[in-house]
């Protein structure tokens, strides 16, 4: 990842060198494919040109439960969601509790963002029930 970002490619579209076309987009796609074909417990999602790594699960569940969720979370709630995934990956009773707390915080931050306030989760749930 870092090597690709350090390459002197000025655009996403790239350039030709010795009849080989280089571009950031093409290199990132090849990286996605290499990770997908490997046995490494890693999956990648893209949100607003930011690449997010998370532990690999079952492909369809990852798409629905991770990639789609990451696509609509704001920055603060996304941070807590990624922390929840990381704690879940390093599974232990302690990390399971941390993972659940991170999911709660992710929801709390997302509701603050959507309702444009700084209330806690309980207050925002009550606010939504009034609607």
Order of alpha helices (4+ residues) and beta strands (2+ residues): alpha-beta-beta-alpha-beta-beta-alpha-alpha-alpha-alpha
